[in-house]
Amino acid sequence: MKQAPREIITPRPKMSLTIPQGMAPVEFFNSPANLKNLAEENGLFRTPENFLMYRKLIGHSTEFDTSIILDTSKQILDPLGRPVRRDQMPHRQKKVWIKMTRILFEYMLENYPDPAQHLILCGEASLDATWPLNKPGVPSIRMIHNHFMAFPIEELENAKQANSTDKNLTDSGHHSLFLRHLSGIYHEFLEVLDLQILVPISTTESALKITGYPQGLPSWELKGGAEKLNDQYFWHEYEQVLLGFLDFYRTFFSLVSTGEPQVPARANFPHQIREVLLESAKFQRVARVLREKVIQDPLFANEIRWRPAYKQLLYRDDEGRLIVTISQNSVGNAITELLGIVVKRKEDEAAYSAVEPALVGRLLEARERLIEANLGEAIAAPSWPNGEFVPRA
């Protein structure tokens, strides 16, 4: 079997939402109207801190696929004023976020114990928080969310090979910027992190055998395995990885924007920025090249996310190790594509109906863990009014 990125076809039902005339789909699906639908039609669980767990109707996987979003749309009306990263959450919110993440990931580990049978992952992202303001359909949701997914290995093995130049794999050139031009200094910069539980591991060692992804990104193995998910210090280190990434991103794109090398305000590792990044001729040269491209190419300039946008993954590799990695989140590059999996959604009512009862059953089973932990209240959506699946009329 040739190692290559894979393209899977995931069935979805016909959407019940009607897009208003004169409104582009991207505008509508990033609107408060869509968020309301997430809660009312597909909501599973809500906490007092405004975390919403919901079924991904246009999903990645029909095996297990759910998300948690920080729904502050009614509390904070200004989309630009909402938290989009966990480092922006107050302490209480962050504790609940960590607990929900741990519970759902542990559910997947228990139900999919064999890495030879299933790929499992959770991926956190700043949901369109940094969408360019001059780009059509600027999202109004702008919230952090976390994905939880499981894929049968057999499905990936049988999937066709994806085009390695697919913009979702290459991030339209943005991902290759970190990977091919700045990989060395990116790794060197993140070595400043004082990590005890997370141990650096090369992606040549931890990459999935089927896809060969992730490629070249800083990665860490969680020493001690699943038991360490209950260790608060692991979550402290998980956040340190994010803070280091944010410093790197801000420093680089500030240099691209202004042409002036400077330490960003409220930097987490200012000394390392001065010593490693701003002293690097290559770091400054790549920024100058990108700056010139932004000036000359309006299409490219329109895709730049000037504020930090990230994807941070916790996944299980082929050897059963738990791996953490992080990358920028730019054009199209979805959570699964970081692992070399391109998902194409296809409207197919019959195919989705065949898998929906089992999928919903697993989501409701996972929800029970959150209820037992007394974190919030179950939501009675039309497809599960009393905690059991009911076929759509």
FENBELBEL-V862836 format. One record per residue. N is the residue number from 0. RES is the residue in one letter. SS is DSSP state (@ for helix, = for strand, . for the rest). Layout:
BEGIN
[[N,RES,SS] [N,RES,SS]]
END
This chain:
BEGIN
[[0,M,.] [1,K,.] [2,Q,.] [3,A,.] [4,P,.] [5,R,=] [6,E,=] [7,I,=] [8,I,=] [9,T,=] [10,P,=] [11,R,=] [12,P,.] [13,K,.] [14,M,.] [15,S,.] [16,L,.] [17,T,.] [18,I,.] [19,P,.] [20,Q,.] [21,G,.] [22,M,.] [23,A,.] [24,P,@] [25,V,@] [26,E,@] [27,F,@] [28,F,@] [29,N,.] [30,S,.] [31,P,@] [32,A,@] [33,N,@] [34,L,@] [35,K,@] [36,N,@] [37,L,@] [38,A,@] [39,E,@] [40,E,@] [41,N,@] [42,G,=] [43,L,=] [44,F,=] [45,R,=] [46,T,=] [47,P,.] [48,E,.] [49,N,.] [50,F,=] [51,L,=] [52,M,=] [53,Y,=] [54,R,=] [55,K,.] [56,L,.] [57,I,.] [58,G,.] [59,H,.] [60,S,.] [61,T,.] [62,E,.] [63,F,=] [64,D,=] [65,T,=] [66,S,=] [67,I,=] [68,I,=] [69,L,=] [70,D,.] [71,T,.] [72,S,.] [73,K,.] [74,Q,.] [75,I,.] [76,L,.] [77,D,.] [78,P,@] [79,L,@] [80,G,@] [81,R,.] [82,P,.] [83,V,.] [84,R,.] [85,R,@] [86,D,@] [87,Q,@] [88,M,.] [89,P,.] [90,H,@] [91,R,@] [92,Q,@] [93,K,@] [94,K,@] [95,V,@] [96,W,@] [97,I,@] [98,K,@] [99,M,@] [100,T,@] [101,R,@] [102,I,@] [103,L,@] [104,F,@] [105,E,@] [106,Y,@] [107,M,@] [108,L,@] [109,E,@] [110,N,@] [111,Y,.] [112,P,.] [113,D,.] [114,P,.] [115,A,.] [116,Q,.] [117,H,=] [118,L,=] [119,I,=] [120,L,=] [121,C,=] [122,G,=] [123,E,=] [124,A,=] [125,S,=] [126,L,=] [127,D,.] [128,A,.] [129,T,.] [130,W,.] [131,P,.] [132,L,.] [133,N,.] [134,K,.] [135,P,.] [136,G,.] [137,V,.] [138,P,.] [139,S,.] [140,I,.] [141,R,.] [142,M,=] [143,I,=] [144,H,=] [145,N,=] [146,H,=] [147,F,=] [148,M,=] [149,A,=] [150,F,=] [151,P,=] [152,I,@] [153,E,@] [154,E,@] [155,L,@] [156,E,@] [157,N,@] [158,A,.] [159,K,=] [160,Q,=] [161,A,.] [162,N,.] [163,S,.] [164,T,.] [165,D,.] [166,K,@] [167,N,@] [168,L,@] [169,T,@] [170,D,@] [171,S,@] [172,G,@] [173,H,@] [174,H,@] [175,S,@] [176,L,@] [177,F,@] [178,L,@] [179,R,@] [180,H,@] [181,L,.] [182,S,@] [183,G,@] [184,I,@] [185,Y,@] [186,H,@] [187,E,@] [188,F,@] [189,L,@] [190,E,.] [191,V,.] [192,L,.] [193,D,.] [194,L,.] [195,Q,.] [196,I,.] [197,L,=] [198,V,=] [199,P,=] [200,I,.] [201,S,.] [202,T,@] [203,T,@] [204,E,@] [205,S,@] [206,A,.] [207,L,.] [208,K,.] [209,I,.] [210,T,.] [211,G,.] [212,Y,.] [213,P,.] [214,Q,.] [215,G,.] [216,L,.] [217,P,.] [218,S,=] [219,W,=] [220,E,=] [221,L,=] [222,K,.] [223,G,.] [224,G,@] [225,A,@] [226,E,@] [227,K,@] [228,L,@] [229,N,@] [230,D,.] [231,Q,@] [232,Y,@] [233,F,@] [234,W,@] [235,H,@] [236,E,@] [237,Y,@] [238,E,@] [239,Q,@] [240,V,@] [241,L,@] [242,L,@] [243,G,@] [244,F,@] [245,L,@] [246,D,@] [247,F,@] [248,Y,@] [249,R,@] [250,T,@] [251,F,@] [252,F,@] [253,S,@] [254,L,@] [255,V,@] [256,S,@] [257,T,@] [258,G,.] [259,E,.] [260,P,.] [261,Q,.] [262,V,.] [263,P,.] [264,A,.] [265,R,.] [266,A,.] [267,N,.] [268,F,.] [269,P,@] [270,H,@] [271,Q,@] [272,I,@] [273,R,@] [274,E,@] [275,V,@] [276,L,@] [277,L,.] [278,E,.] [279,S,.] [280,A,@] [281,K,@] [282,F,@] [283,Q,@] [284,R,@] [285,V,@] [286,A,@] [287,R,@] [288,V,@] [289,L,@] [290,R,@] [291,E,@] [292,K,@] [293,V,@] [294,I,@] [295,Q,@] [296,D,.] [297,P,@] [298,L,@] [299,F,@] [300,A,@] [301,N,.] [302,E,.] [303,I,.] [304,R,.] [305,W,.] [306,R,.] [307,P,.] [308,A,.] [309,Y,=] [310,K,=] [311,Q,=] [312,L,=] [313,L,=] [314,Y,=] [315,R,=] [316,D,.] [317,D,.] [318,E,.] [319,G,.] [320,R,.] [321,L,=] [322,I,=] [323,V,=] [324,T,=] [325,I,=] [326,S,=] [327,Q,=] [328,N,.] [329,S,.] [330,V,.] [331,G,.] [332,N,.] [333,A,.] [334,I,.] [335,T,@] [336,E,@] [337,L,@] [338,L,@] [339,G,.] [340,I,=] [341,V,=] [342,V,=] [343,K,=] [344,R,=] [345,K,=] [346,E,=] [347,D,.] [348,E,@] [349,A,@] [350,A,@] [351,Y,@] [352,S,@] [353,A,@] [354,V,@] [355,E,@] [356,P,@] [357,A,@] [358,L,@] [359,V,@] [360,G,@] [361,R,@] [362,L,@] [363,L,@] [364,E,@] [365,A,@] [366,R,@] [367,E,@] [368,R,@] [369,L,@] [370,I,@] [371,E,@] [372,A,.] [373,N,.] [374,L,.] [375,G,=] [376,E,=] [377,A,=] [378,I,.] [379,A,.] [380,A,.] [381,P,@] [382,S,@] [383,W,@] [384,P,.] [385,N,.] [386,G,.] [387,E,.] [388,F,.] [389,V,.] [390,P,.] [391,R,.] [392,A,.]]
END
